[in-house]
Amino acid sequence: MNLMRALAASIFSACILASGASAQTYPDRPVTMLVAFPPGGADDATARIIQDPMQDALGQPIVIENVGGAGGTIAAAKAARAEPDGYTILLHQVGLAAAMTLYPNRTFDAEKDFVTIGLINTAAVSSQGVRPCRRTISTSSCAG
């Protein structure tokens, strides 16, 4: 819960700095959270987990909009085109960094068009190898 309050405070601060608005007026309407992947995945679940605490902390609804496609670059492009008023935020993952080189014709620059609000979670990723199959002369199946 403290993490959610800190995240909400970070969003609030970043929006105040970006928009020049007074602390008493933000937010005065719903905030849209663009999720860079389709519903049902890990990013969508993360957005829905933080949605209620953020709504409580900000006093406004957080509207989740899933915009999947192209490894999250469609959502990132939509976020980059949004008015920089703090009412559109992007939930993305480390794939955004890879998109900078994978998609040279994109319409945004992640370093120039976005500001980091905060870290939501960390995920451990592991790489697993498959043990080679040892075939025996007497059988065509694997023998451990």
VOVO-732646 format. One record per residue: x, y, z of N, C-alpha, C, CB in turn; residue number from 1. Coordinates in nm, 2 decimals. Glycine has a CB too. Layout:
SITE      n.X      n.Y      n.Z     ca.X     ca.Y     ca.Z      c.X      c.Y      c.Z     cb.X     cb.Y     cb.Z   num
SITE        X        Y        Z        X        Y        Z        X        Y        Z        X        Y        Z   NUM
...
This chain:
SITE      n.X      n.Y      n.Z     ca.X     ca.Y     ca.Z      c.X      c.Y      c.Z     cb.X     cb.Y     cb.Z   num
SITE     0.08    -0.12     0.00     0.00     0.00     0.00     0.09     0.13     0.00    -0.09     0.00     0.12     1
SITE     0.20     0.12     0.07     0.29     0.24     0.08     0.35     0.26    -0.06     0.40     0.22     0.18     2
SITE     0.37     0.15    -0.13     0.43     0.16    -0.27     0.33     0.23    -0.36     0.46     0.02    -0.33     3
SITE     0.20     0.20    -0.35     0.10     0.26    -0.43     0.08     0.41    -0.40    -0.04     0.19    -0.41     4
SITE     0.09     0.44    -0.27     0.09     0.59    -0.23     0.21     0.66    -0.29     0.08     0.60    -0.08     5
SITE     0.32     0.60    -0.28     0.44     0.66    -0.34     0.43     0.68    -0.49     0.57     0.58    -0.30     6
SITE     0.38     0.57    -0.56     0.36     0.58    -0.70     0.26     0.69    -0.73     0.31     0.45    -0.76     7
SITE     0.15     0.70    -0.66     0.05     0.80    -0.69     0.11     0.94    -0.66    -0.07     0.78    -0.60     8
SITE     0.19     0.95    -0.56     0.25     1.08    -0.53     0.35     1.12    -0.64     0.33     1.08    -0.39     9
SITE     0.42     1.02    -0.69     0.52     1.04    -0.80     0.44     1.09    -0.93     0.60     0.92    -0.83    10
SITE     0.33     1.03    -0.96     0.25     1.07    -1.07     0.20     1.21    -1.05     0.13     0.97    -1.09    11
SITE     0.15     1.23    -0.94     0.10     1.37    -0.90     0.21     1.47    -0.92     0.04     1.37    -0.76    12
SITE     0.32     1.45    -0.87     0.43     1.54    -0.88     0.48     1.56    -1.02     0.55     1.50    -0.79    13
SITE     0.49     1.45    -1.09     0.54     1.47    -1.23     0.43     1.54    -1.32     0.56     1.33    -1.29    14
SITE     0.31     1.52    -1.29     0.20     1.59    -1.37     0.20     1.74    -1.33     0.07     1.53    -1.34    15
SITE     0.22     1.77    -1.21     0.23     1.91    -1.17     0.34     1.98    -1.23     0.24     1.93    -1.01    16
SITE     0.46     1.92    -1.23     0.57     1.98    -1.30     0.56     1.99    -1.45     0.70     1.90    -1.27    17
SITE     0.50     1.89    -1.51     0.48     1.89    -1.65     0.38     1.99    -1.70     0.45     1.75    -1.70    18
SITE     0.27     2.00    -1.63     0.16     2.09    -1.67     0.16     2.23    -1.62     0.03     2.03    -1.64    19
SITE     0.24     2.25    -1.51     0.24     2.38    -1.45     0.11     2.42    -1.37     0.26     2.49    -1.55    20
SITE     0.03     2.31    -1.35    -0.10     2.34    -1.29    -0.08     2.35    -1.14    -0.20     2.22    -1.32    21
SITE    -0.18     2.40    -1.07    -0.17     2.42    -0.93    -0.20     2.28    -0.86    -0.26     2.53    -0.87    22
SITE    -0.15     2.26    -0.74    -0.17     2.14    -0.67    -0.31     2.11    -0.63    -0.08     2.13    -0.55    23
SITE    -0.39     2.22    -0.62    -0.53     2.20    -0.59    -0.62     2.16    -0.70    -0.59     2.33    -0.53    24
SITE    -0.58     2.17    -0.82    -0.66     2.14    -0.94    -0.63     2.00    -1.00    -0.65     2.25    -1.04    25
SITE    -0.53     1.94    -0.97    -0.50     1.81    -1.04    -0.51     1.70    -0.94    -0.35     1.81    -1.09    26
SITE    -0.57     1.59    -0.98    -0.65     1.57    -1.10    -0.80     1.61    -1.07    -0.65     1.42    -1.14    27
SITE    -0.86     1.67    -1.17    -1.00     1.71    -1.16    -1.09     1.63    -1.25    -1.02     1.86    -1.18    28
SITE    -1.03     1.53    -1.32    -1.11     1.44    -1.40    -1.04     1.30    -1.41    -1.12     1.50    -1.55    29
SITE    -1.10     1.20    -1.47    -1.03     1.07    -1.48    -0.90     1.07    -1.55    -1.13     0.97    -1.55    30
SITE    -0.81     0.98    -1.51    -0.68     0.96    -1.57    -0.68     0.83    -1.65    -0.57     0.96    -1.46    31
SITE    -0.63     0.84    -1.77    -0.63     0.72    -1.85    -0.49     0.65    -1.84    -0.66     0.75    -2.00    32
SITE    -0.49     0.52    -1.81    -0.37     0.44    -1.81    -0.37     0.36    -1.93    -0.36     0.36    -1.68    33
SITE    -0.28     0.39    -2.03    -0.26     0.30    -2.14    -0.17     0.19    -2.11    -0.19     0.38    -2.26    34
SITE    -0.22     0.07    -2.13    -0.15    -0.06    -2.10    -0.10    -0.11    -2.24    -0.23    -0.16    -2.03    35
SITE     0.03    -0.13    -2.25     0.09    -0.16    -2.39     0.07    -0.30    -2.44     0.23    -0.13    -2.38    36
SITE    -0.02    -0.38    -2.37    -0.04    -0.52    -2.41    -0.19    -0.55    -2.39     0.05    -0.62    -2.34    37
SITE    -0.24    -0.66    -2.46    -0.38    -0.69    -2.46    -0.43    -0.73    -2.32    -0.41    -0.80    -2.56    38
SITE    -0.56    -0.73    -2.29    -0.61    -0.78    -2.17    -0.58    -0.92    -2.14    -0.77    -0.76    -2.17    39
SITE    -0.56    -0.95    -2.01    -0.54    -1.09    -1.97    -0.39    -1.12    -1.94    -0.59    -1.18    -2.07    40
SITE    -0.30    -1.04    -1.98    -0.16    -1.07    -1.96    -0.11    -1.01    -1.83    -0.08    -1.01    -2.08    41
SITE     0.02    -1.02    -1.81     0.08    -0.97    -1.69     0.08    -0.82    -1.68     0.23    -1.02    -1.69    42
SITE     0.09    -0.75    -1.79     0.09    -0.60    -1.78    -0.06    -0.56    -1.74     0.13    -0.54    -1.91    43
SITE    -0.15    -0.62    -1.80    -0.29    -0.59    -1.77    -0.32    -0.62    -1.62    -0.39    -0.67    -1.86    44
SITE    -0.28    -0.73    -1.57    -0.30    -0.77    -1.43    -0.23    -0.67    -1.34    -0.24    -0.91    -1.40    45
SITE    -0.11    -0.63    -1.38    -0.04    -0.52    -1.30    -0.12    -0.39    -1.29     0.10    -0.50    -1.35    46
SITE    -0.17    -0.35    -1.41    -0.25    -0.23    -1.41    -0.37    -0.24    -1.32    -0.29    -0.20    -1.56    47
SITE    -0.44    -0.35    -1.32    -0.56    -0.37    -1.25    -0.53    -0.38    -1.10    -0.64    -0.49    -1.29    48
SITE    -0.41    -0.43    -1.06    -0.37    -0.44    -0.92    -0.35    -0.30    -0.87    -0.25    -0.53    -0.91    49
SITE    -0.29    -0.21    -0.94    -0.26    -0.08    -0.89    -0.37     0.02    -0.92    -0.13    -0.03    -0.96    50
SITE    -0.47    -0.02    -0.99    -0.58     0.07    -1.03    -0.65     0.13    -0.90    -0.68     0.00    -1.12    51
SITE    -0.70     0.04    -0.82    -0.77     0.09    -0.70    -0.69     0.17    -0.60    -0.83    -0.03    -0.62    52
SITE    -0.57     0.13    -0.57    -0.49     0.22    -0.48    -0.46     0.36    -0.54    -0.36     0.15    -0.44    53
SITE    -0.44     0.36    -0.67    -0.41     0.49    -0.74    -0.54     0.57    -0.74    -0.37     0.47    -0.88    54
SITE    -0.65     0.51    -0.76    -0.78     0.59    -0.76    -0.80     0.65    -0.62    -0.90     0.50    -0.80    55
SITE    -0.78     0.57    -0.52    -0.79     0.61    -0.38    -0.70     0.73    -0.35    -0.77     0.50    -0.28    56
SITE    -0.57     0.72    -0.39    -0.47     0.82    -0.36    -0.50     0.95    -0.44    -0.34     0.77    -0.39    57
SITE    -0.54     0.94    -0.57    -0.57     1.06    -0.65    -0.71     1.11    -0.64    -0.54     1.02    -0.79    58
SITE    -0.80     1.03    -0.59    -0.94     1.08    -0.58    -1.01     1.09    -0.71    -0.94     1.21    -0.51    59
SITE    -0.96     1.02    -0.81    -1.02     1.02    -0.95    -1.02     0.88    -1.00    -0.96     1.13    -1.04    60
SITE    -1.11     0.85    -1.09    -1.10     0.72    -1.16    -0.98     0.70    -1.24    -1.23     0.69    -1.24    61
SITE    -0.92     0.58    -1.25    -0.81     0.55    -1.34    -0.88     0.45    -1.44    -0.69     0.47    -1.26    62
SITE    -0.88     0.50    -1.57    -0.94     0.42    -1.67    -0.83     0.35    -1.75    -1.02     0.52    -1.77    63
SITE    -0.84     0.21    -1.75    -0.74     0.13    -1.81    -0.78     0.11    -1.96    -0.72     0.00    -1.74    64
SITE    -0.69     0.14    -2.05    -0.71     0.12    -2.19    -0.60     0.03    -2.24    -0.72     0.26    -2.27    65
SITE    -0.63    -0.09    -2.28    -0.54    -0.18    -2.34    -0.52    -0.15    -2.49    -0.58    -0.33    -2.32    66
SITE    -0.39    -0.13    -2.53    -0.36    -0.10    -2.67    -0.24    -0.19    -2.70    -0.32     0.06    -2.69    67
SITE    -0.28    -0.31    -2.75    -0.17    -0.40    -2.78    -0.13    -0.39    -2.92    -0.22    -0.54    -2.76    68
SITE    -0.01    -0.45    -2.95     0.04    -0.45    -3.09     0.18    -0.40    -3.10    -0.05    -0.38    -3.18    69
SITE     0.26    -0.46    -3.19     0.39    -0.42    -3.22     0.48    -0.41    -3.10     0.39    -0.28    -3.29    70
SITE     0.47    -0.50    -3.01     0.56    -0.51    -2.89     0.54    -0.39    -2.80     0.70    -0.51    -2.93    71
SITE     0.42    -0.33    -2.80     0.39    -0.22    -2.71     0.41    -0.08    -2.78     0.47    -0.23    -2.59    72
SITE     0.46    -0.08    -2.90     0.49     0.05    -2.96     0.37     0.13    -3.00     0.59     0.03    -3.08    73
SITE     0.26     0.06    -3.03     0.14     0.13    -3.07     0.09     0.21    -2.95     0.03     0.03    -3.12    74
SITE     0.09     0.15    -2.83     0.05     0.22    -2.71     0.14     0.34    -2.68     0.04     0.13    -2.59    75
SITE     0.27     0.31    -2.70     0.37     0.42    -2.67     0.35     0.53    -2.76     0.51     0.36    -2.68    76
SITE     0.32     0.51    -2.89     0.30     0.61    -2.99     0.17     0.69    -2.95     0.28     0.56    -3.13    77
SITE     0.07     0.62    -2.91    -0.05     0.69    -2.86    -0.03     0.78    -2.74    -0.16     0.59    -2.83    78
SITE     0.05     0.73    -2.65     0.08     0.81    -2.53     0.17     0.93    -2.57     0.16     0.72    -2.43    79
SITE     0.26     0.91    -2.66     0.35     1.02    -2.70     0.26     1.14    -2.77     0.46     0.98    -2.79    80
SITE     0.15     1.10    -2.83     0.07     1.20    -2.90    -0.03     1.27    -2.80    -0.01     1.13    -3.01    81
SITE    -0.05     1.21    -2.68    -0.14     1.26    -2.59    -0.10     1.40    -2.54    -0.16     1.17    -2.47    82
SITE    -0.19     1.48    -2.50    -0.16     1.61    -2.44    -0.08     1.59    -2.31    -0.30     1.69    -2.40    83
SITE     0.03     1.66    -2.29     0.12     1.64    -2.18     0.07     1.71    -2.05     0.26     1.69    -2.20    84
SITE    -0.06     1.66    -2.01    -0.12     1.73    -1.90    -0.14     1.64    -1.78    -0.26     1.77    -1.94    85
SITE    -0.08     1.52    -1.78    -0.09     1.43    -1.67    -0.21     1.34    -1.67    -0.08     1.50    -1.54    86
SITE    -0.30     1.35    -1.77    -0.42     1.27    -1.77    -0.41     1.14    -1.85    -0.53     1.35    -1.81    87
SITE    -0.29     1.12    -1.91    -0.26     1.00    -1.98    -0.13     0.95    -1.94    -0.27     1.02    -2.14    88
SITE    -0.13     0.83    -1.88     0.00     0.77    -1.84     0.01     0.63    -1.91     0.00     0.75    -1.68    89
SITE     0.13     0.59    -1.93     0.16     0.47    -2.00     0.23     0.36    -1.91     0.26     0.50    -2.12    90
SITE     0.17     0.25    -1.91     0.23     0.13    -1.83     0.29     0.04    -1.94     0.12     0.05    -1.75    91
SITE     0.42     0.04    -1.93     0.50    -0.04    -2.03     0.60    -0.12    -1.96     0.57     0.05    -2.14    92
SITE     0.68    -0.20    -2.03     0.78    -0.28    -1.97     0.92    -0.25    -2.04     0.75    -0.43    -1.97    93
SITE     1.02    -0.33    -2.01     1.15    -0.30    -2.06     1.15    -0.32    -2.21     1.25    -0.40    -2.00    94
SITE     1.05    -0.38    -2.27     1.05    -0.39    -2.42     1.05    -0.26    -2.49     0.93    -0.47    -2.46    95
SITE     1.01    -0.15    -2.42     1.01    -0.02    -2.48     1.15     0.02    -2.52     0.95     0.09    -2.38    96
SITE     1.25    -0.02    -2.44     1.39     0.01    -2.48     1.43    -0.06    -2.60     1.48    -0.03    -2.36    97
SITE     1.39    -0.19    -2.61     1.42    -0.27    -2.73     1.35    -0.21    -2.86     1.38    -0.41    -2.72    98
SITE     1.24    -0.15    -2.84     1.16    -0.10    -2.96     1.24     0.02    -3.02     1.03    -0.05    -2.91    99
SITE     1.32     0.08    -2.94     1.40     0.20    -3.00     1.49     0.15    -3.11     1.48     0.27    -2.89   100
SITE     1.54     0.03    -3.11     1.62    -0.02    -3.22     1.55    -0.11    -3.31     1.74    -0.09    -3.16   101
SITE     1.45    -0.18    -3.26     1.37    -0.27    -3.35     1.28    -0.20    -3.45     1.29    -0.37    -3.27   102
SITE     1.23    -0.09    -3.41     1.14    -0.01    -3.50     1.20     0.12    -3.53     1.00     0.00    -3.43   103
SITE     1.28     0.13    -3.63     1.35     0.26    -3.66     1.25     0.37    -3.71     1.46     0.24    -3.76   104
SITE     1.14     0.33    -3.77     1.04     0.43    -3.82     0.93     0.47    -3.72     0.98     0.38    -3.95   105
SITE     0.95     0.45    -3.60     0.85     0.48    -3.50     0.82     0.63    -3.50     0.88     0.43    -3.36   106
SITE     0.71     0.67    -3.44     0.67     0.81    -3.43     0.70     0.88    -3.30     0.53     0.83    -3.47   107
SITE     0.78     0.82    -3.22     0.81     0.87    -3.09     0.96     0.84    -3.05     0.72     0.82    -2.98   108
SITE     1.01     0.91    -2.95     1.14     0.88    -2.90     1.12     0.86    -2.75     1.24     1.00    -2.93   109
SITE     1.14     0.74    -2.70     1.11     0.71    -2.56     1.19     0.80    -2.46     1.14     0.56    -2.53   110
SITE     1.31     0.83    -2.50     1.39     0.92    -2.41     1.35     1.06    -2.40     1.54     0.91    -2.45   111
SITE     1.30     1.11    -2.51     1.26     1.25    -2.52     1.11     1.27    -2.49     1.29     1.31    -2.66   112
SITE     1.02     1.18    -2.53     0.88     1.20    -2.52     0.82     1.15    -2.38     0.81     1.12    -2.63   113
SITE     0.89     1.07    -2.30     0.84     1.02    -2.18     0.93     1.06    -2.06     0.82     0.87    -2.19   114
SITE     0.86     1.06    -1.94     0.94     1.08    -1.82     0.90     0.97    -1.73     0.90     1.22    -1.75   115
SITE     0.99     0.91    -1.66     0.97     0.80    -1.57     0.90     0.85    -1.45     1.09     0.72    -1.54   116
SITE     0.79     0.79    -1.41     0.71     0.82    -1.29     0.76     0.74    -1.18     0.56     0.81    -1.31   117
SITE     0.78     0.61    -1.20     0.82     0.53    -1.09     0.83     0.38    -1.13     0.73     0.55    -0.97   118
SITE     0.89     0.30    -1.04     0.90     0.16    -1.06     0.78     0.09    -1.00     1.03     0.10    -1.00   119
SITE     0.71     0.01    -1.07     0.59    -0.06    -1.02     0.63    -0.19    -0.96     0.48    -0.07    -1.13   120
SITE     0.70    -0.27    -1.04     0.74    -0.40    -0.99     0.87    -0.44    -1.06     0.63    -0.50    -1.02   121
SITE     0.93    -0.55    -1.01     1.04    -0.61    -1.08     1.01    -0.75    -1.11     1.18    -0.60    -0.99   122
SITE     1.06    -0.81    -1.21     1.03    -0.94    -1.25     1.15    -1.02    -1.28     0.93    -0.95    -1.37   123
SITE     1.16    -1.14    -1.23     1.27    -1.22    -1.26     1.25    -1.30    -1.38     1.30    -1.32    -1.14   124
SITE     1.34    -1.30    -1.47     1.33    -1.37    -1.60     1.44    -1.47    -1.60     1.33    -1.27    -1.72   125
SITE     1.41    -1.59    -1.64     1.51    -1.69    -1.65     1.51    -1.76    -1.78     1.50    -1.80    -1.53   126
SITE     1.62    -1.81    -1.82     1.63    -1.88    -1.95     1.66    -2.03    -1.91     1.75    -1.82    -2.04   127
SITE     1.58    -2.11    -1.97     1.59    -2.25    -1.95     1.64    -2.33    -2.07     1.46    -2.31    -1.90   128
SITE     1.73    -2.42    -2.05     1.77    -2.50    -2.16     1.70    -2.64    -2.16     1.93    -2.52    -2.16   129
SITE     1.69    -2.70    -2.27     1.63    -2.83    -2.27     1.74    -2.93    -2.28     1.53    -2.85    -2.39   130
SITE     1.73    -3.03    -2.19     1.84    -3.13    -2.19     1.83    -3.21    -2.32     1.82    -3.23    -2.07   131
SITE     1.94    -3.23    -2.39     1.95    -3.30    -2.52     1.90    -3.44    -2.50     2.09    -3.30    -2.58   132
SITE     1.83    -3.49    -2.60     1.78    -3.63    -2.60     1.89    -3.72    -2.64     1.65    -3.64    -2.69   133
SITE     1.91    -3.83    -2.56     2.01    -3.93    -2.60     1.94    -4.05    -2.65     2.10    -3.97    -2.47   134
SITE     1.95    -4.08    -2.78     1.88    -4.19    -2.84     1.97    -4.31    -2.83     1.85    -4.16    -2.99   135
SITE     1.90    -4.42    -2.80     1.98    -4.55    -2.80     1.96    -4.62    -2.93     1.93    -4.64    -2.68   136
SITE     2.04    -4.72    -2.95     2.03    -4.80    -3.07     1.90    -4.88    -3.08     2.15    -4.90    -3.08   137
SITE     1.86    -4.93    -2.96     1.74    -5.02    -2.96     1.61    -4.95    -2.96     1.75    -5.11    -2.84   138
SITE     1.61    -4.82    -2.95     1.48    -4.75    -2.94     1.49    -4.61    -3.01     1.42    -4.73    -2.80   139
SITE     1.39    -4.56    -3.06     1.39    -4.42    -3.12     1.35    -4.32    -3.02     1.31    -4.42    -3.24   140
SITE     1.31    -4.36    -2.90     1.27    -4.26    -2.79     1.39    -4.22    -2.71     1.16    -4.33    -2.70   141
SITE     1.37    -4.11    -2.64     1.47    -4.06    -2.56     1.50    -4.15    -2.43     1.44    -3.91    -2.51   142
SITE     1.62    -4.16    -2.40     1.66    -4.24    -2.28     1.73    -4.15    -2.18     1.75    -4.36    -2.32   143
SITE     1.66    -4.05    -2.13     1.71    -3.97    -2.02     1.84    -3.91    -2.05     1.71    -4.03    -1.90   144
